Amino acid sequence: MAPPAELQHQLLAKNKHHSSTIYVHQPRAGEEEREVGQVLGCRPLSVAALTMHITQLNRECLLHLFSFLDKDSRRNLARTCPQLQDVFEDPALWPLLHFRSLTELKKDNFLLSPALRSLSICWHSSRVQVCSIEDWLKSTFQRSICSRHESLVNDFLLQVCDRCPNLASVTLSGCGHVTDDCLARLLRCCPRLRELRLENCARVTNRTLVAAAAHGRALQTLHVDFCRNVSAAGLRRLRAACPRLALRAEHSAAMIPDQPPRGVPAPGSALRKLLPR
């Protein structure tokens, strides 16, 4: 029989770092029932009653316990039994997702659902510099490096568009292959999006600013820092169209934009026909 809900909360607060069995402080011999009753503020209980398996916790406590774990730890714990797998798949556990590398986007240790409110993909790696090089200037070796993850962020964001309509905040840093078309679709499919922060996204151009003005009905904050293909003229037009928007473009307009040689398509144009509208 599971302990009362009030006792479960108290035990969980004292033992949030245990993975399977939960224990409380064991008093000296002869004082078990009296001391436990004083500590927990309830009628005396035997020490045996205060040893419990994690699956005896109610759903609320299990969700609270899972919230302390990173994505890999949640996945590993969920694999131990169907009950914990069910907790792992509860959308309430996943209002926030943060990724530190693009390879994390391919893992199965998270859940995309309408409960997602905040998403950040921040890739701080030496490979970011390679991906930020203009395509027509890359060597064969550099192209081979980029080809391994060129479509990862775009493909992932398209899944977000389909599954996470209540998204309120998105941060993308070092995502050199994310395109204007992908961001425009994100703005259309997530009408509650209030914050969009872009940093060092080389393929983002003035077309993203146009999409923000056209589709960002709830948008309150837009950052396009170190995005070299965003121009001062594009920023002025957006400020005129959306005077209440908190717009920041640190160094973007001052950077040298891509200048493809004649006959080479502009950044992101090669993917425009491939992305769903």
GILIN-V37001 format. One record per helix or strand of 2 or more residues. SS is the DSSP state (2 for helix, 1 for strand). FROM is the first residue (numbers start at 1). LEN is the number of residues. If there is no record, write none. Layout:
BEGIN
ss = [SS,SS]
from = [FROM,FROM]
len = [LEN,LEN]
END
This chain:
BEGIN
ss = [2,1,2,2,1,2,2,2,2,2,1,2,1,2,2,2,2,1,2,1,2,1,2,1,2]
from = [5,21,32,47,52,54,59,71,82,91,96,102,118,126,135,140,152,169,180,195,206,221,232,246,269]
len = [10,2,9,4,2,3,8,8,7,3,4,5,5,6,3,8,12,5,10,5,10,5,10,3,4]
END
